[in-house]
């Protein structure tokens, strides 16, 4: 039996999955965690060495539990842009800036004059989460580190280097986060300089490999660290949520993938270029050749609920389940509370990293179940707001597939379905990213005629959730208040997103 391994480096842990190459069935799964530090408001850092150690623990345990099968290929997916600064040998010079780190808000606001054509692919500006603004922040605030850095890359590239000894970039990441033009197959050093990161091109991995291509082979040291044997091909992966499109099968136009977890990502392909104001993209050939990819998202989602129930209310897992049940008995909006879900800024459609969360309408009579319900509704309204902008921009949405940690919170899931007002096909498999990684690994092995063919071969089962028309009507009225409140508070937070050193 031929076996491939998918690796998904999420916000809090790495997940490793073994898959049967013949049928795509999951053989086994293991995960290992690592810590995040928040040294300042809006900052989030991790140690790249912690990722590598966690990968060793997860892979070793997985292989031992399943009799150490022969792994033919593996593929890595990571959060993006989680930015690593290292020397040429892959030794980190400082903690990595996690994807949710929003210290580079001032750098993200930089726009070249005259506008550079490649930035049309990102809606005319970069996002605070992306690699280039973070590199510019380092150049401005840590010039010594920036000068010494021989590599500034993403977690994706760092892990692949540790596996293979070769520095390669994913075309998916480069196109969506690095201002790379896949049509001309080039970077633009003059643009990096205009955006505050002079010399960045010399620090990037510039060998760009498409998803499903070959990034290299596992080194002897990496085989020992992971507990593998023989020659193991390393396939190029990319951004975790985007790779989940392969697992979900949402690669044709008009199929929206909704990944709900710590954050939310909305991803959809179009056949032709459609500009959707406030969204990221459209990106050409990022994941699938001859397609345009549009991305929406919410920075804080499940993290808002976890923060409220765990950190503020101090509830354990059982207490959180009880709170969820109590909140489910509350009608959306009935408490009079209105929450804005911008705990770490807004990704889309406002593209405002300095926005912050708010709870409006509090009285002494409110109870925690009502506050929790309002927070759930806020995240659902944020999703409905993204869908509304896409539809108003002329992006057709014929189907929505949902996956991720949202499946563990049925209140949040149904609220999102009701707020968006359209059916959701919910994946039976929680981690479609791992399946996408396995499909990419199989493609690199030549087991499928193309990446698209591999997606169709390993289609996943779904169950359908329908919206409640009455609830949708309530959420539609609430959405108007949500949008008005966002406009009202946004000026209060301008320039106060924690970007100063």
C-alpha positions as a printed Julia matrix, in Angstrom:
501×3 Matrix{Float64}:
   0.0    0.0     0.0
   1.41   3.38   -1.06
   1.06   6.05    1.61
   1.39   9.83    1.55
   1.56  12.26    4.48
  -0.18  15.6     4.78
   1.11  18.22    7.24
  -0.92  21.21    8.38
   0.79  23.79   10.6
  -2.1   25.68   12.17
  -2.14  28.52   14.67
  -1.71  26.31   17.72
  -0.51  22.91   16.51
   0.79  20.83   13.65
  -1.46  18.06   12.34
  -0.01  15.07   10.53
  -2.19  12.67    8.55
  -1.4    9.45    6.68
  -3.46   8.69    3.57
  -3.88   5.61    1.37
  -2.87   6.75   -2.11
  -5.31   4.39   -3.82
  -8.52   5.7    -2.29
  -7.47   8.78   -0.34
  -8.73   7.28    2.92
  -7.29   8.59    6.18
  -5.13   5.95    7.85
  -4.21   7.89   10.95
  -3.84  11.33   12.45
  -1.66  12.93   15.12
  -1.01  16.46   16.32
   1.42  18.32   18.57
   1.11  21.85   19.88
   3.27  24.96   20.24
   2.85  28.27   22.04
   2.04  31.8    20.88
   3.33  34.91   22.64
   1.57  38.28   22.56
   4.27  40.72   23.78
   2.19  43.79   22.87
  -1.35  44.58   21.81
  -1.8   43.39   18.24
   1.45  41.4    18.24
   1.69  37.59   17.96
   4.94  35.59   17.77
   6.04  31.95   17.7
   9.33  30.11   17.67
  10.05  28.37   14.33
  12.11  25.8    16.23
   8.97  24.91   18.18
   7.23  24.04   14.88
  10.05  21.72   13.9
  10.11  20.02   17.3
   6.32  19.59   17.23
   6.5   18.08   13.75
   8.98  15.49   14.98
   6.74  14.54   17.91
   3.61  14.28   15.76
   5.22  12.31   12.94
   7.11   9.93   15.22
   3.94   9.16   17.19
   1.9    8.71   14.03
   4.38   6.33   12.44
   4.79   4.29   15.61
   1.04   3.92   16.05
   0.52   2.65   12.5
   3.41   0.24   12.06
   5.77   2.63   10.26
   4.39   2.27    6.72
   6.51   3.37    3.76
   5.69   7.02    2.99
   6.26   7.9    -0.67
   5.61  11.64   -0.49
   4.53  14.38    1.87
   3.22  17.93    1.52
   3.26  20.88    3.92
   0.6   23.55    4.43
   0.93  26.42    6.91
  -0.73  29.56    8.16
   0.04  32.6     6.03
   1.73  34.95    6.25
   3.64  33.69    9.27
   7.02  35.29    8.6
  10.4   33.78    9.5
  13.69  35.7     9.58
  16.77  33.47    9.38
  20.28  33.02    8.08
  20.94  30.98    4.93
  21.27  27.8     7.02
  17.72  28.22    8.36
  18.66  29.39   11.87
  16.01  31.9    13.05
  17.29  35.35   14.04
  14.15  36.31   15.98
  10.68  34.91   16.74
   8.39  34.52   13.75
   5.64  37.07   13.19
   2.41  35.07   13.25
  -0.17  35.61   10.51
  -2.47  37.48   12.92
   0.27  39.9    14.01
  -0.9   43.36   12.97
   2.04  45.55   14.05
   2.76  46.49   10.41
  -0.42  48.51    9.9
   1.48  51.65    8.89
   3.63  49.71    6.44
   0.55  48.01    4.97
  -0.93  51.43    4.22
   1.96  52.32    1.9
   0.95  52.5    -1.76
   3.47  53.26   -4.52
   2.97  56.39   -6.6
   2.31  55.79   -9.42
   0.43  52.54   -8.63
   2.27  49.38   -9.58
   0.32  47.13  -11.99
   0.92  43.95   -9.97
  -0.96  45.44   -7.01
  -4.17  45.25   -9.01
  -4.07  41.56   -8.05
  -4.4   42.54   -4.38
  -7.03  45.24   -4.75
  -4.48  48.06   -4.95
  -2.89  47.59   -1.51
  -1.32  44.98    0.73
  -2.69  43.54    3.98
  -1.11  43.94    7.39
  -0.88  40.15    7.66
   1.26  39.7     4.56
   4.97  39.15    4.18
   5.97  42.42    2.48
   4.51  44.81    5.13
   6.01  42.66    7.89
   9.39  42.75    6.18
   9.05  46.53    5.87
   8.28  46.76    9.61
  11.44  44.82   10.36
  13.47  47.06    8.05
  12.14  50.11    9.86
  12.1   48.98   13.49
  14.76  46.23   13.61
  17.22  47.32   10.94
  20.05  45.25   12.4
  18.01  42.06   12.18
  16.79  42.99    8.7
  20.33  43.62    7.51
  21.61  40.29    8.88
  18.69  38.31    7.51
  19.68  36.12    4.6
  16.18  34.68    4.34
  12.82  36.34    4.99
  10.17  33.81    4.16
   7.02  32.12    5.4
   6.59  29.15    7.71
   5.83  27.16    4.55
   9.3   27.83    3.13
  11.09  27.39    6.46
   9.6   23.93    7.05
  10.26  22.84    3.47
  13.89  23.96    3.87
  14.23  21.95    7.07
  12.84  18.94    5.19
  14.84  19.23    1.97
  17.72  21.68    2.42
  16.37  23.7    -0.53
  14.76  27.15   -0.42
  11.6   27.17   -2.57
   8.51  29.36   -2.58
   4.94  28.28   -3.18
   3.36  30.01   -6.16
   0.17  30.18   -4.11
   1.8   32.15   -1.28
   3.95  34.27   -3.58
   0.97  35.32   -5.7
  -1.44  35.94   -2.84
   0.93  37.45   -0.24
   4.23  38.56   -1.85
   3.19  40.71   -4.84
   4.47  38.07   -7.26
   3.14  38.15  -10.82
   2.49  34.56  -11.94
   1.58  35.67  -15.46
   5.02  37.24  -15.99
   6.64  34.87  -13.48
   8.56  37.64  -11.74
   9.01  39.73   -8.6
   9.53  43.49   -8.63
  12.41  44.74   -6.45
  11.52  48.37   -7.13
   8.06  47.73   -5.65
   9.57  46.17   -2.52
  11.74  49.27   -2.1
   8.74  51.58   -2.55
   6.87  49.59    0.11
   9.67  49.99    2.64
  11.55  46.71    2.16
  14.63  47.49    0.03
  16.69  44.45   -0.88
  13.87  42.05   -0.02
  14.16  40.17   -3.3
  17.65  38.98   -2.32
  16.24  37.57    0.92
  13.25  35.7    -0.55
  13.22  32.13   -1.82
  12.88  32.94   -5.51
  12.5   29.44   -6.95
   8.7   29.46   -7.28
   6.99  26.06   -7.46
   3.25  25.61   -8.12
   1.08  23.61   -5.73
   1.48  19.94   -6.56
   4.97  20.44   -7.99
   8.15  18.94   -6.58
   9.9   20.99   -3.88
  12.64  18.42   -3.24
  13.29  15.19   -1.36
  13.54  14.51    2.35
  17.09  14.75    3.68
  18.58  11.99    5.83
  18.39  14.21    8.92
  14.75  15.05    8.23
  13.87  11.37    7.7
  15.33  10.57   11.11
  13.51  13.5    12.74
  10.16  12.39   11.3
  10.73   8.66   11.73
  10.47   7.91    8.0
  12.58   5.66    5.78
  13.64   5.5     2.16
  13.36   8.24   -0.43
  10.45  10.6     0.31
   9.37  13.22   -2.21
   8.33  16.62   -0.84
   5.5   18.21   -2.82
   4.89  21.94   -2.82
   1.93  23.0    -0.72
   0.88  26.44    0.43
  -1.6   28.47    2.47
  -3.59  26.13    4.71
  -7.09  27.45    3.97
  -6.44  27.74    0.24
  -5.12  24.17    0.11
  -8.4   23.09    1.67
 -10.09  24.04   -1.62
  -8.52  20.9    -3.06
  -9.94  18.78   -0.26
 -13.34  20.44   -0.53
 -13.49  20.17   -4.31
 -14.33  23.87   -4.6
 -12.03  24.57   -7.53
 -14.65  25.35  -10.18
 -16.09  28.88  -10.5
 -19.01  29.89   -8.23
 -18.11  27.43   -5.44
 -17.3   29.22   -2.19
 -15.19  27.56    0.49
 -15.86  28.77    4.03
 -13.15  27.74    6.5
 -14.14  28.64   10.05
 -11.71  28.24   12.92
  -9.51  30.66   14.85
 -10.11  32.95   11.9
 -12.34  32.66    8.83
 -11.34  32.5     5.19
 -13.77  32.77    2.27
 -12.36  31.56   -1.05
 -13.91  31.41   -4.49
 -12.72  31.06   -8.09
 -14.11  32.95  -11.06
 -13.61  32.18  -14.72
 -12.93  35.82  -15.59
 -11.41  38.68  -13.64
 -13.97  40.27  -11.27
 -12.91  43.06   -8.95
 -14.7   42.85   -5.6
 -14.03  46.01   -3.52
 -12.64  45.22   -0.09
 -11.68  41.65   -1.02
  -8.19  40.3    -1.73
  -7.47  39.48   -5.35
  -8.5   38.51   -7.87
  -5.3   36.47   -8.19
  -4.48  34.77  -11.51
  -3.21  31.17  -11.53
  -2.56  31.17   -7.79
  -3.89  27.7    -6.99
  -5.5   26.51  -10.24
  -4.17  27.52  -13.64
  -6.43  29.68  -15.82
  -8.62  30.68  -12.88
  -8.97  33.84  -10.79
  -9.04  33.47   -7.01
 -10.85  35.91   -4.7
 -10.26  35.86   -0.94
 -12.28  37.29    1.92
 -11.78  36.72    5.59
 -12.22  37.59    9.25
  -9.16  37.75   11.49
 -10.97  36.88   14.73
 -13.71  34.25   14.74
 -13.57  31.16   16.93
 -10.83  32.95   18.85
 -13.4   35.53   20.0
 -15.64  32.83   21.45
 -12.74  30.97   23.05
 -11.47  34.21   24.59
 -14.89  35.1    25.97
 -15.82  31.67   27.34
 -12.37  30.62   28.54
 -10.39  33.71   29.46
 -13.15  36.11   30.53
 -15.78  33.7    31.93
 -13.15  31.18   33.12
 -15.1   28.12   31.94
 -13.65  24.68   31.33
 -14.74  22.51   28.38
 -17.88  21.3    30.16
 -18.79  24.82   31.19
 -18.33  26.07   27.66
 -20.68  23.39   26.33
 -23.28  24.46   28.91
 -22.82  28.1    27.95
 -23.32  27.22   24.29
 -26.56  25.41   25.12
 -27.83  28.4    27.13
 -26.88  30.8    24.35
 -28.74  28.67   21.8
 -31.98  29.47   23.63
 -31.42  33.2    23.05
 -32.94  34.7    19.89
 -30.44  36.62   17.73
 -30.62  40.3    18.61
 -33.28  39.85   21.31
 -30.97  40.99   24.11
 -30.35  44.34   22.44
 -26.61  43.7    22.43
 -24.5   44.35   19.37
 -20.95  43.0    19.2
 -18.31  43.9    16.61
 -15.93  41.01   15.99
 -12.72  42.96   15.24
 -10.58  41.7    18.13
  -7.48  41.71   15.88
  -8.68  44.1    13.17
 -10.73  43.56   10.03
  -9.42  41.63    7.06
 -12.32  42.21    4.62
 -14.33  44.07    3.45
 -13.01  47.1     5.42
  -9.31  46.13    5.26
  -8.81  47.95    8.55
  -6.12  46.38   10.79
  -6.66  49.02   13.5
 -10.34  48.19   14.07
 -10.99  46.58   17.44
 -13.77  44.61   19.05
 -16.71  46.26   20.8
 -19.74  45.24   22.87
 -22.52  47.79   22.57
 -25.75  48.06   24.51
 -24.65  46.52   27.81
 -26.86  46.89   30.88
 -26.68  45.48   34.4
 -29.37  42.96   33.48
 -27.34  41.17   30.82
 -26.06  37.66   31.52
 -23.12  35.83   30.06
 -25.21  33.6    27.78
 -26.6   36.74   26.13
 -23.12  38.21   25.71
 -21.84  34.95   24.25
 -24.79  34.74   21.87
 -24.16  38.29   20.69
 -20.5   37.42   20.05
 -21.49  34.39   17.99
 -23.93  36.53   16.04
 -21.21  39.14   15.43
 -18.93  36.6    13.76
 -21.87  35.3    11.7
 -22.77  38.83   10.63
 -19.17  39.44    9.61
 -19.42  36.41    7.32
 -22.73  37.58    5.9
 -21.14  40.96    5.23
 -18.4   39.34    3.14
 -20.93  37.28    1.17
 -23.01  40.39    0.56
 -20.05  42.31   -0.88
 -19.12  39.39   -3.14
 -22.65  39.14   -4.51
 -22.97  42.89   -4.96
 -19.71  42.83   -6.93
 -21.12  40.31   -9.39
 -19.34  37.23   -8.06
 -21.68  34.26   -8.6
 -22.08  31.9    -5.63
 -23.84  28.67   -6.55
 -22.6   26.54   -3.65
 -20.99  27.01   -0.23
 -18.85  24.32    1.43
 -18.0   24.78    5.11
 -15.26  23.1     7.1
 -12.92  23.65   10.03
 -13.36  24.07   13.76
 -16.76  25.7    13.26
 -18.16  22.18   13.04
 -17.48  21.77   16.77
 -19.73  24.74   17.57
 -23.18  24.01   16.12
 -24.54  27.32   17.4
 -21.94  29.28   15.43
 -22.39  27.08   12.35
 -26.17  27.46   12.18
 -25.96  31.17   12.95
 -23.63  31.58    9.97
 -25.94  29.61    7.67
 -28.92  31.7     8.81
 -27.05  35.01    8.54
 -25.81  34.24    5.02
 -29.22  32.93    3.99
 -27.97  30.1     1.79
 -27.44  26.34    2.19
 -24.04  25.15    3.42
 -22.56  21.77    2.53
 -20.65  20.77    5.65
 -17.68  18.49    5.14
 -17.65  15.18    7.0
 -13.89  15.6     7.33
 -12.93  18.47    9.64
  -9.46  19.04    8.18
  -9.77  19.47    4.43
  -6.31  21.05    4.41
  -4.71  17.69    5.16
  -6.68  16.11    2.31
  -5.59  18.93    0.02
  -1.99  18.28    1.05
  -2.4   14.56    0.29
  -3.85  15.39   -3.16
  -0.86  17.65   -3.82
   1.56  14.91   -2.76
  -0.15  12.39   -5.05
   0.03  14.85   -7.93
   3.78  15.32   -7.4
   4.16  11.53   -7.47
   2.35  11.38  -10.81
  -0.59   9.46   -9.35
  -3.08  11.82  -11.02
  -3.13  13.33  -14.49
  -3.38  16.83  -13.01
  -4.14  18.6    -9.77
  -7.74  19.08  -10.9
  -8.06  15.39  -11.77
  -6.76  14.47   -8.34
  -9.37  16.7    -6.71
 -12.18  15.0    -8.61
 -10.8   11.54   -7.81
 -10.82  12.18   -4.07
 -14.1   14.06   -3.66
 -15.33  14.17   -0.05
 -18.87  13.54    1.31
 -20.94  16.4     2.75
 -24.15  16.99    4.68
 -26.38  19.95    3.83
 -27.57  22.58    6.34
 -30.45  24.85    5.32
 -31.09  28.41    6.57
 -34.18  29.27    8.58
 -36.04  32.0     6.64
 -37.3   33.7     9.79
 -33.83  33.75   11.33
 -32.35  35.07    8.1
 -34.81  37.96    8.18
 -33.67  38.8    11.75
 -30.02  38.68   10.75
 -30.66  40.86    7.71
 -32.02  43.58    9.99
 -29.09  43.09   12.38
 -26.6   43.36    9.52
 -27.69  46.93    8.86
 -26.94  47.81   12.53
 -23.63  45.93   12.38
 -22.5   47.89    9.32
 -23.65  51.22   10.78
 -21.88  50.53   14.09
 -18.67  49.63   12.24
 -18.75  52.94   10.38
 -19.38  54.78   13.65
 -16.5   53.27   15.65
 -13.89  52.96   12.91
 -12.58  56.55   13.28
 -12.06  55.98   17.01
  -9.44  53.29   16.37
  -7.61  54.77   13.39
  -3.88  54.69   14.13
  -4.28  52.8    17.42
  -3.74  49.21   16.29
  -0.58  48.52   18.26
   1.84  49.08   15.38
   4.23  51.36   17.27
   7.26  49.76   18.9
